[in-house]
Amino acid sequence: MSRACFANMFDYQQFRAEFPYFQQPDAAVYLDNAATALKPQALIEATMEFYRSAGSVHRSQYDEKQTALYELARTRVKNLINAETENAVVWTSGTTQAINMVANGLLPYLQEGDEIVISEADHHANFVTWHAIAQKCGAQLRVLPITDDWLIDQNALLNTLNSKTKLVALNYVSNVTGTEQPVAHLIELVRRYSNALVLVDAAQAVSHISIDLQQLDADFIAFSAHKLYGPNGLGVLSGKLAALERLQPLQYGGKMIERVSAQQISFAELPYRLEAGTPNIAAVIGFNAVLEWLERWDFIAAEQQAVALAEQAKVQLKNYPFCKLFNSPKPSSVVCFVFEGIACSDLATLLAEQNIALRSGVHCAQPYLARLGQSATLRLSFAPYNTSSDLDAFFNALDKSLMLLAE
Ligand SMILES: Cc1ncc(COP(=O)(O)O)c(C=O)c1O
């Protein structure tokens, strides 16, 4: 495959020019995009503009402009994922908080003997949260195995689903191997064989897949803005209105009530009843600018650029005798690998010294790593602003590191 095979369809140089990070003379070759994406100028400008202004949102007559931008961001998210309505878009601090809001919000409906289903494919945000909630309410935790292709074992899912299954939490795209689960089909199976609610962890999926919430038929979906070129400290919980309405708020406070007295509280409608307190306004307004800016780019061509680079990296890594790859069945923008006999952290340190930023470790997914039979892996994760020069820089640095380690 030609490294620049998508250059005609997607002008990655123009895309790259939107990111001030690359203007810094000491900028590392950034290949850790599954952790967090770089930030475009649009985000920086909108955030600065907000911090130059005064006031909050939904509080006073004078904050109308900010409130309008804040709510426009909600509309953009609704359109991005095809949510039912804006009311089904709840701001959170990230995927982790969104999953915790669902888990804690469902506590009143969960009891001893109920079953909660997760899988080995899960990030700790999903795995640990449901583990802890199961312990809290006495529910049984069922952990689905993944196959040798890193796909959730569908036979195990079928054998697990029953009338006691109350919640199934599914990983959409793995942060370890980049494997995309056939989530729509898995949800279909859940619907056929149980009455369980389904949560989809779309933290990785949101920057790689066009999500259509209504087609997906998930009850809850969670993602973080920072993986989609957005700000830190902002995420989204969305889903079916009926499912969101069942959630007991995780936090109580200002702006989430309708009426309050010493005797009684009644909550505001969605999404506000789940958004107690002053929100992260700067982040929401910044994300609004990012989503508007993203509309200018061909999302599919951009993704192909990132996937082409990752696939090229896989081809080249296969030429290294001690390199073991953990590939997803479909091409993806993530490359997961180890060099047998070399500690991942040693290699990552040598690469970092040569200005290459990649991830090494357990990727907040210890059960997944156990399934891979590894105590750690290295991970390259590409974004559309990466280029074949980034790949060359990585392989030059890798060769030097391996030579140093062989001495
Ligand atoms: C699959 C997956 N789920 C959940 C998370 C947690 O996201 P956050 O830390 O932004 O809450 C991540 C972050 O890497 C992830 O990759």
The ligand as an SDF file (V2000), in Angstrom:
LIG
                    3D

 16 16  0  0  0  0  0  0  0  0999 V2000
  -12.2150    2.7260   25.4830 C   0  0  0  0  0  0  0  0  0  0  0  0
  -12.0750    3.7830   26.5190 C   0  0  0  0  0  0  0  0  0  0  0  0
  -13.0360    3.9280   27.4450 N   0  0  0  0  0  0  0  0  0  0  0  0
  -12.9760    4.8690   28.3850 C   0  0  0  0  0  0  0  0  0  0  0  0
  -11.9100    5.7310   28.4560 C   0  0  0  0  0  0  0  0  0  0  0  0
  -11.8740    6.7630   29.5450 C   0  0  0  0  0  0  0  0  0  0  0  0
  -11.9340    8.0510   28.9960 O   0  0  0  0  0  0  0  0  0  0  0  0
  -11.7200    9.3260   29.9220 P   0  0  0  0  0  0  0  0  0  0  0  0
  -10.4230    9.0810   30.6420 O   0  0  0  0  0  0  0  0  0  0  0  0
  -11.6320   10.4620   28.9530 O   0  0  0  0  0  0  0  0  0  0  0  0
  -12.8670    9.4220   30.8420 O   0  0  0  0  0  0  0  0  0  0  0  0
  -10.8690    5.6190   27.5270 C   0  0  0  0  0  0  0  0  0  0  0  0
   -9.6870    6.4980   27.5970 C   0  0  0  0  0  0  0  0  0  0  0  0
   -8.6400    6.1820   27.1000 O   0  0  0  0  0  0  0  0  0  0  0  0
  -10.9580    4.6290   26.5190 C   0  0  0  0  0  0  0  0  0  0  0  0
  -10.0140    4.4810   25.6120 O   0  0  0  0  0  0  0  0  0  0  0  0
  1  2  1  0
  2  3  1  0
  2 15  2  0
  3  4  2  0
  4  5  1  0
  5  6  1  0
  5 12  2  0
  6  7  1  0
  7  8  1  0
  8  9  2  0
  8 10  1  0
  8 11  1  0
 12 13  1  0
 12 15  1  0
 13 14  2  0
 15 16  1  0
M  END
$$$$
